[in-house]
Amino acid sequence: MNRFSRFLISAAAILGGSSLASALTVSVLPGGLRQAVSAHSDPAAETELKVTGAINAADFDFIREMTSLRTLDLSGATVASYSGAKTETGLNAANANTLPDCALMSGTFTTLSLPARITEIADGALGACAAEAVVIPATVTRIGDGAFAGMKNLKSVTIPSSVNSLGSMAFRDCPLLETVTVNASIRELPENTFRNCPRLSSVALPSSLTAIGDGAFAGCTSLASITLPAALTSVGDQAFTATGLTAADLSGKSLREIGAWAFAGCPSLTAISLSDAIEEIGAGAFFNNPALNVTLGEIAANLTAIPDYLLYGATSASADGLGDTQVESIGNHALSGMTSSKVTLPATLASLGDNAMERWANLTEIDAKSLAEVPQLGESVWEDTPQATTVLYVPQSLLETFKDTPQWQEFDLRAETSSSNGSIAEETAAPLRAAFDGMLLMVEAPCDILAAQLYDISGRCLTVSRSAADTRLTLDTAPFDTRVFLLRLNLADGTTPVLKLLR
């Protein structure tokens, strides 16, 4: 038989009067909550409710009908399994020790205590409810999709270490959420976990985390900083789009992948540091970040393709270091709006996409002297870029081809030497052979080699070797991370041939 008791709580006198506030406590069996409350109270008028005993999915239907509730205490209750008629939320069955799907969705209570021994908070269980704080019991192992989404008053939350499964959109659209501590032993922060939480400013992530899902922090405009775990291997699409980040440390040795638009539209982002292990960066990853101070050499250090829209609108970014990369293609609008006056194209470059380098208003010089062929072009590659007054240095052997190629021919074309520091003279090479065997550069000349100097494509001397009068020479290039080398030889016949080599 259901038992109940009512407690009268005296309130302090206010403005010369006094008032009495009532709190209802009931102890029930599964499915008996409606009868227990209705027997001694008007459910629509009740403001405070404490439940002990056992409840099930049908009882949560009744709780949602209590639209005047401001305090709900379920800490002394257990949740029993349910099987029967379809609930208002569409359930024919629900597991024991589980806060069922949509159980307290849109609840009007601002003070809430959850059942102490639940192991799961199911999909949408607290969606859009008015609770200002939620203590997740240390027994919970799973939190479902959208479990806390749209909670309009929630300000802080700690996800306990017992949680090993976290659903997508779990805290999406919580407008007042400021502080999050994730102690959960999870490997992935799912998609849209904290999307559109504009006041979120403090986040602590677990060391176990290896992946941040798509849109996980998108729209968190107050999030100025975050510490990423060392184990992190991937950052998903739009993961930090439109956040307040001022810097992003992506230098973790485990990080391999940055998704499309991952850090797009972050107006305060001024600095990033990138891991040498990064193998893939998605389209628009740093799109429309005008304050971002980064060089192309840093961004593209391990890329063979610069993706579409990568640094579109990055007016504070520099073209420095591009020539030292192994980039083979530059995508559509990838570098639109940069302000660098000079750029060196990498020897490996084979194509530039539509509008790839448009609106470079300050451009005065392009160094393309290391190219072995004329790269293919998309449409309007340099639209609104002053091509007529920009000097384009090309190899002598390709000068006429550049002059005959649309878009390229619009520059002030000139053929000069390959050297950027004057230490390497472009001379007619003596007949000799040079080839790589792995990291070893094998050289054979028609006469004795007296000395050899190895340079990177920018003209920086990497090593000098002096030979004991031999026509053959072996150089170990393993210590050098560039793929394009310039080799200058001093031969016994007095010639100093220069070779450009691709490892």
C-alpha positions in Angstrom: 0.0 0.0 0.0 1.3 3.4 -0.9 2.4 5.6 2.1 2.6 9.3 2.2 3.2 12.1 4.6 3.0 15.9 4.4 5.4 18.3 6.1 4.5 21.9 6.7 7.5 24.2 6.6 7.3 27.6 8.2 8.6 30.5 6.2 10.0 33.7 7.7 7.7 36.6 7.9 7.9 38.9 4.9 6.8 42.6 5.0 5.0 42.1 8.3 3.2 38.9 7.3 4.0 35.2 7.1 3.4 32.3 4.7 3.5 28.6 4.8 5.1 26.5 2.1 4.2 22.8 1.8 6.4 19.9 0.7 5.0 16.5 -0.2 6.9 13.3 0.5 5.5 10.0 -0.8 6.8 6.5 -0.8 5.5 4.4 -3.6 5.7 1.2 -5.6 6.3 1.2 -9.4 3.4 2.9 -11.2 1.8 4.2 -8.0 3.0 7.8 -8.0 -0.2 9.3 -9.5 -2.4 7.7 -7.0 -0.2 8.6 -4.0 0.0 12.3 -5.0 -3.6 12.8 -6.2 -5.1 11.3 -3.0 -3.8 14.2 -0.9 -2.8 17.0 -3.3 -3.6 18.8 -6.5 -0.8 17.6 -8.7 -1.1 20.7 -10.9 -0.5 22.9 -7.9 2.2 21.0 -6.1 5.5 22.9 -6.0 7.7 20.5 -4.0 7.9 16.7 -4.2 10.1 14.1 -2.6 9.8 10.5 -3.7 11.1 7.3 -2.0 10.4 3.7 -2.8 10.4 2.6 -6.5 9.2 4.3 -9.6 9.1 3.4 -13.3 8.6 4.9 -16.8 4.8 5.4 -16.2 5.6 7.5 -13.1 7.7 9.9 -15.1 4.8 10.6 -17.3 2.9 11.8 -14.3 5.8 13.9 -13.0 5.9 15.8 -16.3 2.2 16.7 -15.7 3.1 18.4 -12.5 3.7 21.8 -14.2 4.0 23.8 -10.9 6.9 21.7 -9.5 9.9 23.8 -8.5 11.7 21.1 -6.4 12.0 17.4 -7.3 13.9 15.1 -5.0 14.3 11.5 -6.3 17.5 10.8 -4.4 15.7 8.2 -2.2 14.0 6.4 -5.0 15.0 3.6 -7.2 14.0 3.1 -10.8 12.3 -0.2 -11.6 12.0 -1.8 -15.1 8.9 -1.2 -17.1 6.9 -3.2 -19.6 3.3 -2.4 -20.6 1.2 0.2 -22.4 3.1 2.8 -24.4 4.1 5.8 -22.3 3.6 9.4 -23.5 7.2 9.3 -24.7 6.6 6.2 -26.8 8.1 3.5 -24.5 6.7 0.0 -24.2 9.6 -1.1 -22.1 12.4 0.5 -20.0 15.3 -1.0 -18.1 15.7 -0.9 -14.3 18.2 1.6 -12.9 17.8 3.8 -15.9 16.4 7.3 -16.2 14.2 6.6 -19.2 14.1 8.4 -22.6 12.7 11.9 -22.2 11.8 11.0 -18.6 12.0 14.6 -17.2 12.0 16.5 -20.5 10.8 20.1 -20.2 10.3 19.7 -16.4 9.6 23.0 -14.7 11.6 22.2 -11.5 14.7 24.3 -10.9 16.0 22.1 -8.1 16.6 18.4 -8.9 18.1 15.4 -7.2 18.4 12.3 -9.4 17.9 8.7 -8.1 21.2 7.8 -6.4 21.7 4.4 -7.8 20.9 4.8 -11.5 23.4 3.5 -14.0 22.1 5.2 -17.2 20.7 8.5 -18.2 18.9 7.7 -21.4 18.3 9.8 -24.6 16.7 13.2 -23.9 16.1 12.3 -20.2 16.6 15.9 -19.0 16.2 17.7 -22.3 15.0 21.3 -21.9 14.2 20.9 -18.2 14.7 24.0 -16.0 17.0 22.6 -13.4 19.9 24.9 -12.4 22.2 22.2 -11.3 22.5 18.4 -11.8 24.7 16.0 -9.8 25.3 12.9 -11.9 25.5 9.9 -9.6 28.8 8.1 -9.5 27.0 4.9 -10.4 26.1 6.2 -13.9 28.0 4.5 -16.7 26.1 5.7 -19.8 24.7 9.1 -20.8 22.5 9.0 -23.9 22.0 11.3 -26.9 20.8 14.8 -26.0 20.4 13.7 -22.3 20.9 17.3 -21.0 20.4 19.2 -24.3 18.5 22.5 -24.1 18.7 22.9 -20.3 18.2 26.6 -20.1 19.4 27.2 -16.5 22.2 24.7 -16.2 25.5 26.5 -15.2 28.0 23.7 -14.5 28.3 20.0 -14.7 30.8 17.3 -13.8 30.7 14.0 -15.7 32.0 11.4 -13.2 34.7 8.9 -14.0 32.2 6.0 -13.9 30.8 7.1 -17.3 32.3 5.2 -20.2 29.7 6.0 -22.8 28.6 9.5 -23.7 26.0 10.2 -26.4 26.0 12.9 -29.1 24.5 16.3 -28.4 24.5 15.5 -24.7 24.8 19.2 -23.6 23.9 20.9 -26.8 22.1 24.3 -26.6 22.6 25.0 -22.9 22.7 28.8 -22.9 24.0 29.4 -19.4 26.4 26.5 -19.1 29.8 27.9 -18.0 32.0 25.2 -16.5 32.4 21.5 -17.6 34.6 18.9 -16.0 34.8 15.6 -18.0 36.2 12.9 -15.7 34.6 10.2 -17.8 36.8 7.4 -19.0 35.9 7.9 -22.7 38.0 7.9 -25.8 35.8 10.1 -27.9 33.9 13.3 -27.2 30.9 12.7 -29.5 29.5 15.0 -32.2 27.9 18.3 -31.0 28.4 17.5 -27.3 28.6 21.1 -26.3 27.5 22.8 -29.5 25.9 26.3 -29.0 26.8 26.8 -25.4 27.7 30.5 -25.7 28.8 31.0 -22.1 31.0 27.9 -21.8 34.4 29.2 -20.8 36.0 26.4 -18.8 36.5 22.8 -19.9 38.6 20.0 -18.4 39.0 17.0 -20.7 40.1 13.5 -19.6 43.6 12.2 -20.5 42.0 9.1 -22.1 40.4 11.3 -24.9 41.7 10.4 -28.4 39.1 12.1 -30.6 36.9 15.3 -30.5 33.8 14.7 -32.6 32.2 16.9 -35.3 30.9 20.2 -33.9 31.7 19.2 -30.3 32.4 22.9 -29.3 31.0 24.8 -32.3 29.4 28.1 -31.3 31.0 28.2 -27.8 31.8 31.9 -28.2 33.2 32.3 -24.7 35.6 29.5 -24.9 38.9 31.3 -25.1 41.2 28.5 -24.2 41.3 24.7 -23.8 43.9 22.1 -23.0 43.9 19.2 -25.4 45.0 15.8 -24.1 48.3 14.4 -25.3 46.6 11.2 -26.5 44.4 13.2 -29.0 44.6 11.8 -32.5 41.8 13.7 -34.3 39.8 16.9 -34.2 36.5 16.5 -36.1 34.7 18.6 -38.6 33.6 22.0 -37.2 34.8 20.9 -33.8 35.7 24.5 -32.7 33.9 26.5 -35.4 32.8 30.0 -34.2 34.4 29.7 -30.8 36.3 32.4 -28.8 39.6 30.6 -28.9 42.6 32.9 -28.9 45.2 30.1 -29.4 45.2 26.4 -30.3 47.9 24.0 -29.3 47.8 21.2 -31.8 51.4 20.1 -31.3 50.6 16.8 -29.5 52.7 14.0 -31.1 49.6 11.8 -31.5 47.5 14.3 -33.5 47.1 13.1 -37.0 43.9 14.7 -38.4 42.2 18.1 -38.3 38.7 18.0 -39.8 37.0 20.3 -42.3 36.2 23.8 -40.9 37.5 22.6 -37.5 38.6 26.1 -36.4 36.7 28.3 -39.0 35.3 31.6 -38.0 37.2 32.1 -34.8 37.7 35.9 -34.8 40.1 36.0 -31.8 42.3 33.1 -32.9 45.8 34.6 -33.2 48.1 31.6 -32.9 48.3 27.9 -33.5 51.0 25.3 -33.0 51.0 22.2 -35.2 52.3 18.7 -34.6 54.8 17.3 -37.0 52.7 14.1 -37.1 49.6 15.8 -38.8 48.8 14.0 -42.0 45.5 15.5 -43.0 43.8 18.9 -42.7 40.3 19.3 -44.0 38.8 22.0 -46.2 38.4 25.4 -44.5 40.0 24.2 -41.3 41.2 27.8 -40.6 38.7 29.6 -42.8 38.0 33.3 -42.1 40.3 33.9 -39.2 41.7 37.3 -39.9 43.9 37.5 -36.7 45.6 34.2 -37.2 49.4 34.7 -37.4 50.8 31.6 -39.0 53.1 30.7 -41.9 52.3 28.5 -44.8 55.4 26.5 -44.0 54.0 25.6 -40.6 50.5 24.7 -41.9 51.6 22.7 -44.9 54.8 21.1 -43.5 53.4 17.6 -44.0 50.8 18.2 -46.7 51.0 17.3 -50.3 47.7 19.1 -50.9 46.5 22.4 -49.4 42.7 21.9 -49.2 40.0 24.2 -50.4 39.4 27.4 -48.3 42.1 26.4 -45.8 43.3 29.9 -45.1 40.6 31.9 -46.8 40.5 35.4 -45.3 43.6 34.8 -43.1 44.9 38.3 -43.6 47.5 38.0 -40.9 49.0 34.8 -42.2 52.3 34.7 -44.0 53.4 32.8 -47.1 56.8 32.1 -45.6 58.1 28.6 -45.9 55.7 27.4 -48.7 58.7 26.8 -50.9 60.2 24.3 -48.5 57.1 22.1 -48.5 56.2 19.1 -50.7 52.8 20.6 -51.7 51.6 19.4 -55.1 48.3 21.2 -55.2 46.6 24.3 -53.8 42.8 24.0 -53.6 40.0 26.3 -54.5 40.1 29.6 -52.7 42.7 28.0 -50.3 44.8 31.1 -49.8 42.4 33.9 -50.8 43.0 37.3 -49.3 46.5 36.9 -47.9 48.6 40.0 -47.6 52.2 38.6 -48.2 54.2 40.5 -50.8 56.4 37.6 -51.8 55.9 33.8 -52.1 58.1 31.0 -53.2 56.3 28.1 -54.9 57.5 24.6 -54.0 59.3 22.5 -56.6 56.6 19.8 -56.3 53.7 22.1 -57.2 51.6 20.7 -60.0 48.2 22.6 -59.8 46.4 25.6 -58.4 42.6 25.5 -58.0 39.9 28.1 -58.7 40.7 31.5 -57.1 43.4 29.8 -55.1 45.4 33.0 -54.6 42.9 35.7 -55.3 43.0 39.1 -53.7 46.7 39.2 -52.8 46.7 43.0 -53.0 50.2 43.4 -51.8 51.8 40.8 -54.0 55.0 41.9 -55.8 57.0 38.8 -56.4 56.5 35.0 -57.0 59.6 32.8 -57.1 58.8 29.8 -59.3 62.4 29.1 -60.2 62.4 25.6 -58.7 59.5 24.3 -60.8 60.2 21.5 -63.3 57.0 22.1 -65.2 54.3 24.7 -65.5 51.5 24.0 -63.0 47.9 23.6 -64.2 45.5 26.3 -63.3 41.9 26.5 -62.3 39.7 29.5 -63.1 40.6 33.0 -61.8 43.5 31.8 -59.7 44.7 35.4 -59.1 41.5 37.4 -59.4 42.0 40.9 -58.0 45.7 40.3 -57.6 48.0 42.8 -59.3 49.6 40.4 -61.8 50.9 43.1 -64.2 53.1 44.6 -61.5 54.1 41.3 -59.9 57.4 39.8 -61.0 57.3 36.1 -61.7 60.7 34.4 -61.7 60.7 31.1 -63.7 63.4 28.7 -65.0 64.9 29.8 -68.3 63.8 26.5 -69.8 60.2 27.2 -69.1 60.0 30.9 -69.8 58.4 30.6 -73.2 55.9 28.1 -71.9 54.9 30.4 -69.1 54.5 33.3 -71.7 52.2 31.1 -73.7 50.0 30.0 -70.8 46.8 32.0 -69.9 46.9 33.6 -66.4 50.6 32.9 -66.0 51.4 35.2 -69.0 49.7 38.1 -67.2 52.7 38.5 -64.8 55.9 40.3 -65.3 57.8 37.2 -66.4 61.5 36.9 -65.8 64.0 34.0 -66.0 66.8 34.0 -63.3 69.0 31.6 -61.4 67.7 29.1 -58.9 69.6 30.6 -56.0 68.1 32.8 -53.3 71.3 33.6 -51.5 73.8 33.9 -54.3 75.9 31.1 -53.0 74.8 28.7 -55.8 75.5 29.6 -59.4 73.4 28.1 -62.1 75.9 26.7 -64.5 75.8 24.2 -67.3 76.1 20.9 -65.5 78.9 18.6 -66.5 77.6 15.1 -67.6 77.2 13.3 -64.3 74.7 11.1 -62.6 73.0 11.5 -59.2 70.2 9.3 -57.8 68.7 8.5 -54.4 68.9 5.0 -52.8 66.6 5.5 -49.9 68.1 8.4 -48.0 71.5 8.0 -49.6 72.4 10.3 -52.5 74.7 8.5 -54.9 76.8 10.8 -57.2 79.0 9.8 -60.0 81.0 12.4 -62.0 83.2 12.1 -65.2 86.2 13.3 -63.2 87.3 13.5 -59.5 84.9 15.2 -57.1 86.9 17.6 -54.9 83.9 18.9 -52.8 80.2 18.9 -52.7 77.7 21.4 -51.1 74.1 20.4 -50.4 71.4 23.1 -50.2 67.7 23.2 -49.6 65.5 24.9 -52.2 65.8 28.3 -50.4 69.6 28.2 -50.7 70.4 27.3 -47.1 73.5 25.2 -46.9 72.8 21.8 -45.3 76.2 20.1 -45.5 79.6 20.4 -47.1 81.6 17.3 -48.1 85.2 17.2 -49.2 86.3 14.1 -51.2 89.6 12.4 -51.4 89.9 12.6 -55.2 87.2 10.1 -56.3 84.7 10.1 -59.1 82.0 8.8 -56.7 80.4 10.3 -53.6 77.7 9.3 -51.2 75.8 11.8 -49.1 73.4 10.8 -46.3 70.3 13.1 -46.5 68.4 11.4 -43.6 69.0 14.3 -41.2 67.2 16.8 -43.6 63.4 17.0 -43.8 63.3 18.7 -47.2 62.6 16.6 -50.3 64.0 19.1 -52.8 67.8 19.6 -52.8 70.3 21.6 -54.8 73.7 19.9 -55.2 76.8 21.9 -56.2 80.0 20.0 -57.0 83.6 21.2 -57.4 85.2 18.9 -60.0 88.8 18.4 -60.8 88.4 19.8 -64.2 87.5 23.2 -62.7 83.7 23.0 -63.4 81.1 23.6 -60.7 77.9 21.9 -61.9 74.6 22.4 -60.0 71.8 19.8 -59.9 68.3 20.0 -58.6 67.1 16.7 -57.1 63.9 15.4 -55.7 64.2 12.7 -53.0 
